[in-house]
């Protein structure tokens, strides 16, 4: 879903400049998902 953020935002009627900026941000935040996958269980169980 993060990869298609620009297209999805354009589809729901957001301005093109905002869609591009949000899509770039979402794509750059993809590596953070792996950190969350490790961090969330650690905070729950440790």
PDB file of N, CA, C and O in Angstrom:
ATOM      1  N   UNK A   1       0.823  -1.182   0.000  1.00  0.00           N
ATOM      2  CA  UNK A   1       0.000   0.000   0.000  1.00  0.00           C
ATOM      3  C   UNK A   1       0.875   1.256   0.000  1.00  0.00           C
ATOM      4  O   UNK A   1       0.535   2.247  -0.646  1.00  0.00           O
ATOM      5  N   UNK A   2       1.989   1.220   0.713  1.00  0.00           N
ATOM      6  CA  UNK A   2       2.863   2.388   0.757  1.00  0.00           C
ATOM      7  C   UNK A   2       3.421   2.724  -0.623  1.00  0.00           C
ATOM      8  O   UNK A   2       3.591   3.896  -0.960  1.00  0.00           O
ATOM      9  N   UNK A   3       3.702   1.709  -1.406  1.00  0.00           N
ATOM     10  CA  UNK A   3       4.265   1.930  -2.736  1.00  0.00           C
ATOM     11  C   UNK A   3       3.254   2.627  -3.643  1.00  0.00           C
ATOM     12  O   UNK A   3       3.628   3.410  -4.515  1.00  0.00           O
ATOM     13  N   UNK A   4       1.981   2.338  -3.432  1.00  0.00           N
ATOM     14  CA  UNK A   4       0.929   2.904  -4.275  1.00  0.00           C
ATOM     15  C   UNK A   4       0.270   4.133  -3.652  1.00  0.00           C
ATOM     16  O   UNK A   4      -0.825   4.515  -4.065  1.00  0.00           O
ATOM     17  N   UNK A   5       0.908   4.749  -2.679  1.00  0.00           N
ATOM     18  CA  UNK A   5       0.307   5.883  -1.977  1.00  0.00           C
ATOM     19  C   UNK A   5      -0.002   7.038  -2.922  1.00  0.00           C
ATOM     20  O   UNK A   5      -1.069   7.645  -2.825  1.00  0.00           O
ATOM     21  N   UNK A   6       0.905   7.347  -3.825  1.00  0.00           N
ATOM     22  CA  UNK A   6       0.675   8.455  -4.758  1.00  0.00           C
ATOM     23  C   UNK A   6      -0.556   8.192  -5.611  1.00  0.00           C
ATOM     24  O   UNK A   6      -1.415   9.063  -5.750  1.00  0.00           O
ATOM     25  N   UNK A   7      -0.643   7.011  -6.176  1.00  0.00           N
ATOM     26  CA  UNK A   7      -1.781   6.673  -7.036  1.00  0.00           C
ATOM     27  C   UNK A   7      -3.089   6.666  -6.261  1.00  0.00           C
ATOM     28  O   UNK A   7      -4.111   7.149  -6.749  1.00  0.00           O
ATOM     29  N   UNK A   8      -3.055   6.116  -5.053  1.00  0.00           N
ATOM     30  CA  UNK A   8      -4.276   6.061  -4.249  1.00  0.00           C
ATOM     31  C   UNK A   8      -4.753   7.455  -3.854  1.00  0.00           C
ATOM     32  O   UNK A   8      -5.951   7.735  -3.874  1.00  0.00           O
ATOM     33  N   UNK A   9      -3.824   8.315  -3.499  1.00  0.00           N
ATOM     34  CA  UNK A   9      -4.209   9.673  -3.128  1.00  0.00           C
ATOM     35  C   UNK A   9      -4.775  10.440  -4.317  1.00  0.00           C
ATOM     36  O   UNK A   9      -5.734  11.197  -4.174  1.00  0.00           O
ATOM     37  N   UNK A  10      -4.184  10.245  -5.483  1.00  0.00           N
ATOM     38  CA  UNK A  10      -4.730  10.886  -6.681  1.00  0.00           C
ATOM     39  C   UNK A  10      -6.116  10.342  -6.999  1.00  0.00           C
ATOM     40  O   UNK A  10      -6.993  11.082  -7.446  1.00  0.00           O
ATOM     41  N   UNK A  11      -6.311   9.053  -6.768  1.00  0.00           N
ATOM     42  CA  UNK A  11      -7.595   8.416  -7.052  1.00  0.00           C
ATOM     43  C   UNK A  11      -8.714   8.983  -6.185  1.00  0.00           C
ATOM     44  O   UNK A  11      -9.852   9.101  -6.639  1.00  0.00           O
ATOM     45  N   UNK A  12      -8.398   9.334  -4.942  1.00  0.00           N
ATOM     46  CA  UNK A  12      -9.441   9.868  -4.064  1.00  0.00           C
ATOM     47  C   UNK A  12      -9.565  11.389  -4.154  1.00  0.00           C
ATOM     48  O   UNK A  12     -10.332  11.996  -3.406  1.00  0.00           O
ATOM     49  N   UNK A  13      -8.811  12.004  -5.067  1.00  0.00           N
ATOM     50  CA  UNK A  13      -9.008  13.418  -5.353  1.00  0.00           C
ATOM     51  C   UNK A  13      -8.079  14.387  -4.656  1.00  0.00           C
ATOM     52  O   UNK A  13      -8.367  15.583  -4.616  1.00  0.00           O
ATOM     53  N   UNK A  14      -6.982  13.918  -4.110  1.00  0.00           N
ATOM     54  CA  UNK A  14      -6.027  14.824  -3.479  1.00  0.00           C
ATOM     55  C   UNK A  14      -5.240  15.576  -4.554  1.00  0.00           C
ATOM     56  O   UNK A  14      -5.065  15.058  -5.657  1.00  0.00           O
ATOM     57  N   UNK A  15      -4.768  16.774  -4.256  1.00  0.00           N
ATOM     58  CA  UNK A  15      -3.958  17.509  -5.225  1.00  0.00           C
ATOM     59  C   UNK A  15      -2.688  16.738  -5.588  1.00  0.00           C
ATOM     60  O   UNK A  15      -2.137  16.005  -4.766  1.00  0.00           O
ATOM     61  N   UNK A  16      -2.238  16.913  -6.819  1.00  0.00           N
ATOM     62  CA  UNK A  16      -1.096  16.150  -7.329  1.00  0.00           C
ATOM     63  C   UNK A  16       0.182  16.418  -6.536  1.00  0.00           C
ATOM     64  O   UNK A  16       0.946  15.488  -6.276  1.00  0.00           O
ATOM     65  N   UNK A  17       0.426  17.661  -6.152  1.00  0.00           N
ATOM     66  CA  UNK A  17       1.666  17.974  -5.424  1.00  0.00           C
ATOM     67  C   UNK A  17       1.683  17.305  -4.050  1.00  0.00           C
ATOM     68  O   UNK A  17       2.713  16.788  -3.618  1.00  0.00           O
ATOM     69  N   UNK A  18       0.554  17.318  -3.378  1.00  0.00           N
ATOM     70  CA  UNK A  18       0.472  16.667  -2.068  1.00  0.00           C
ATOM     71  C   UNK A  18       0.589  15.160  -2.221  1.00  0.00           C
ATOM     72  O   UNK A  18       1.235  14.503  -1.404  1.00  0.00           O
ATOM     73  N   UNK A  19      -0.021  14.610  -3.247  1.00  0.00           N
ATOM     74  CA  UNK A  19       0.046  13.167  -3.484  1.00  0.00           C
ATOM     75  C   UNK A  19       1.474  12.715  -3.745  1.00  0.00           C
ATOM     76  O   UNK A  19       1.910  11.683  -3.234  1.00  0.00           O
ATOM     77  N   UNK A  20       2.198  13.489  -4.537  1.00  0.00           N
ATOM     78  CA  UNK A  20       3.593  13.129  -4.818  1.00  0.00           C
ATOM     79  C   UNK A  20       4.448  13.210  -3.556  1.00  0.00           C
ATOM     80  O   UNK A  20       5.263  12.325  -3.299  1.00  0.00           O
ATOM     81  N   UNK A  21       4.264  14.260  -2.778  1.00  0.00           N
ATOM     82  CA  UNK A  21       5.053  14.417  -1.550  1.00  0.00           C
ATOM     83  C   UNK A  21       4.738  13.302  -0.552  1.00  0.00           C
ATOM     84  O   UNK A  21       5.646  12.732   0.053  1.00  0.00           O
ATOM     85  N   UNK A  22       3.470  12.996  -0.383  1.00  0.00           N
ATOM     86  CA  UNK A  22       3.086  11.931   0.546  1.00  0.00           C
ATOM     87  C   UNK A  22       3.551  10.573   0.041  1.00  0.00           C
ATOM     88  O   UNK A  22       3.948   9.721   0.837  1.00  0.00           O
ATOM     89  N   UNK A  23       3.508  10.360  -1.266  1.00  0.00           N
ATOM     90  CA  UNK A  23       3.988   9.101  -1.830  1.00  0.00           C
ATOM     91  C   UNK A  23       5.478   8.919  -1.639  1.00  0.00           C
ATOM     92  O   UNK A  23       5.939   7.820  -1.333  1.00  0.00           O
ATOM     93  N   UNK A  24       6.232   9.988  -1.815  1.00  0.00           N
ATOM     94  CA  UNK A  24       7.674   9.930  -1.580  1.00  0.00           C
ATOM     95  C   UNK A  24       7.968   9.642  -0.115  1.00  0.00           C
ATOM     96  O   UNK A  24       8.817   8.810   0.205  1.00  0.00           O
ATOM     97  N   UNK A  25       7.267  10.329   0.765  1.00  0.00           N
ATOM     98  CA  UNK A  25       7.456  10.108   2.198  1.00  0.00           C
ATOM     99  C   UNK A  25       7.116   8.667   2.581  1.00  0.00           C
ATOM    100  O   UNK A  25       7.863   8.028   3.322  1.00  0.00           O
ATOM    101  N   UNK A  26       6.001   8.159   2.081  1.00  0.00           N
ATOM    102  CA  UNK A  26       5.587   6.790   2.408  1.00  0.00           C
ATOM    103  C   UNK A  26       6.603   5.770   1.908  1.00  0.00           C
ATOM    104  O   UNK A  26       6.890   4.790   2.596  1.00  0.00           O
ATOM    105  N   UNK A  27       7.143   5.993   0.725  1.00  0.00           N
ATOM    106  CA  UNK A  27       8.139   5.067   0.184  1.00  0.00           C
ATOM    107  C   UNK A  27       9.421   5.099   1.011  1.00  0.00           C
ATOM    108  O   UNK A  27      10.037   4.058   1.240  1.00  0.00           O
ATOM    109  N   UNK A  28       9.821   6.272   1.455  1.00  0.00           N
ATOM    110  CA  UNK A  28      11.034   6.381   2.263  1.00  0.00           C
ATOM    111  C   UNK A  28      10.854   5.796   3.660  1.00  0.00           C
ATOM    112  O   UNK A  28      11.837   5.442   4.310  1.00  0.00           O
ATOM    113  N   UNK A  29       9.628   5.691   4.125  1.00  0.00           N
ATOM    114  CA  UNK A  29       9.366   5.144   5.454  1.00  0.00           C
ATOM    115  C   UNK A  29       9.215   3.624   5.459  1.00  0.00           C
ATOM    116  O   UNK A  29       9.037   3.035   6.525  1.00  0.00           O
ATOM    117  N   UNK A  30       9.280   2.983   4.306  1.00  0.00           N
ATOM    118  CA  UNK A  30       9.149   1.522   4.242  1.00  0.00           C
ATOM    119  C   UNK A  30      10.152   0.773   5.127  1.00  0.00           C
ATOM    120  O   UNK A  30       9.746  -0.168   5.809  1.00  0.00           O
ATOM    121  N   UNK A  31      11.429   1.138   5.153  1.00  0.00           N
ATOM    122  CA  UNK A  31      12.359   0.404   6.027  1.00  0.00           C
ATOM    123  C   UNK A  31      11.992   0.476   7.508  1.00  0.00           C
ATOM    124  O   UNK A  31      12.361  -0.406   8.283  1.00  0.00           O
ATOM    125  N   UNK A  32      11.280   1.505   7.895  1.00  0.00           N
ATOM    126  CA  UNK A  32      10.890   1.649   9.290  1.00  0.00           C
ATOM    127  C   UNK A  32       9.912   0.551   9.716  1.00  0.00           C
ATOM    128  O   UNK A  32       9.828   0.238  10.904  1.00  0.00           O
ATOM    129  N   UNK A  33       9.185  -0.031   8.788  1.00  0.00           N
ATOM    130  CA  UNK A  33       8.259  -1.109   9.127  1.00  0.00           C
ATOM    131  C   UNK A  33       8.988  -2.301   9.732  1.00  0.00           C
ATOM    132  O   UNK A  33       8.459  -2.958  10.629  1.00  0.00           O
ATOM    133  N   UNK A  34      10.189  -2.586   9.256  1.00  0.00           N
ATOM    134  CA  UNK A  34      10.963  -3.690   9.810  1.00  0.00           C
ATOM    135  C   UNK A  34      11.389  -3.389  11.244  1.00  0.00           C
ATOM    136  O   UNK A  34      11.417  -4.286  12.087  1.00  0.00           O
ATOM    137  N   UNK A  35      11.717  -2.141  11.521  1.00  0.00           N
ATOM    138  CA  UNK A  35      12.065  -1.762  12.887  1.00  0.00           C
ATOM    139  C   UNK A  35      10.854  -1.908  13.803  1.00  0.00           C
ATOM    140  O   UNK A  35      10.989  -2.368  14.936  1.00  0.00           O
ATOM    141  N   UNK A  36       9.678  -1.522  13.326  1.00  0.00           N
ATOM    142  CA  UNK A  36       8.462  -1.700  14.120  1.00  0.00           C
ATOM    143  C   UNK A  36       8.164  -3.171  14.362  1.00  0.00           C
ATOM    144  O   UNK A  36       7.675  -3.536  15.431  1.00  0.00           O
ATOM    145  N   UNK A  37       8.453  -4.018  13.382  1.00  0.00           N
ATOM    146  CA  UNK A  37       8.205  -5.454  13.534  1.00  0.00           C
ATOM    147  C   UNK A  37       9.056  -6.037  14.656  1.00  0.00           C
ATOM    148  O   UNK A  37       8.648  -7.009  15.291  1.00  0.00           O
ATOM    149  N   UNK A  38      10.208  -5.474  14.908  1.00  0.00           N
ATOM    150  CA  UNK A  38      11.054  -5.926  16.012  1.00  0.00           C
ATOM    151  C   UNK A  38      10.735  -5.198  17.316  1.00  0.00           C
ATOM    152  O   UNK A  38      10.730  -5.808  18.386  1.00  0.00           O
ATOM    153  N   UNK A  39      10.476  -3.923  17.227  1.00  0.00           N
ATOM    154  CA  UNK A  39      10.288  -3.100  18.413  1.00  0.00           C
ATOM    155  C   UNK A  39       8.977  -3.400  19.131  1.00  0.00           C
ATOM    156  O   UNK A  39       8.962  -3.479  20.359  1.00  0.00           O
ATOM    157  N   UNK A  40       7.904  -3.564  18.417  1.00  0.00           N
ATOM    158  CA  UNK A  40       6.595  -3.749  19.043  1.00  0.00           C
ATOM    159  C   UNK A  40       6.542  -5.003  19.918  1.00  0.00           C
ATOM    160  O   UNK A  40       6.101  -4.907  21.063  1.00  0.00           O
ATOM    161  N   UNK A  41       6.968  -6.171  19.436  1.00  0.00           N
ATOM    162  CA  UNK A  41       6.951  -7.346  20.327  1.00  0.00           C
ATOM    163  C   UNK A  41       7.877  -7.192  21.538  1.00  0.00           C
ATOM    164  O   UNK A  41       7.570  -7.683  22.624  1.00  0.00           O
ATOM    165  N   UNK A  42       8.998  -6.517  21.348  1.00  0.00           N
ATOM    166  CA  UNK A  42       9.922  -6.333  22.471  1.00  0.00           C
ATOM    167  C   UNK A  42       9.300  -5.483  23.571  1.00  0.00           C
ATOM    168  O   UNK A  42       9.477  -5.776  24.754  1.00  0.00           O
ATOM    169  N   UNK A  43       8.575  -4.436  23.197  1.00  0.00           N
ATOM    170  CA  UNK A  43       7.968  -3.587  24.220  1.00  0.00           C
ATOM    171  C   UNK A  43       6.823  -4.300  24.927  1.00  0.00           C
ATOM    172  O   UNK A  43       6.540  -4.003  26.088  1.00  0.00           O
ATOM    173  N   UNK A  44       6.166  -5.225  24.259  1.00  0.00           N
ATOM    174  CA  UNK A  44       5.060  -5.950  24.884  1.00  0.00           C
ATOM    175  C   UNK A  44       5.540  -7.030  25.841  1.00  0.00           C
ATOM    176  O   UNK A  44       4.915  -7.262  26.876  1.00  0.00           O
ATOM    177  N   UNK A  45       6.633  -7.689  25.511  1.00  0.00           N
ATOM    178  CA  UNK A  45       7.026  -8.869  26.260  1.00  0.00           C
ATOM    179  C   UNK A  45       8.274  -8.700  27.119  1.00  0.00           C
ATOM    180  O   UNK A  45       8.619  -9.605  27.880  1.00  0.00           O
ATOM    181  N   UNK A  46       8.945  -7.582  27.017  1.00  0.00           N
ATOM    182  CA  UNK A  46      10.151  -7.404  27.843  1.00  0.00           C
ATOM    183  C   UNK A  46       9.944  -6.359  28.906  1.00  0.00           C
ATOM    184  O   UNK A  46      10.854  -6.084  29.687  1.00  0.00           O
TER     185      UNK A  46
END
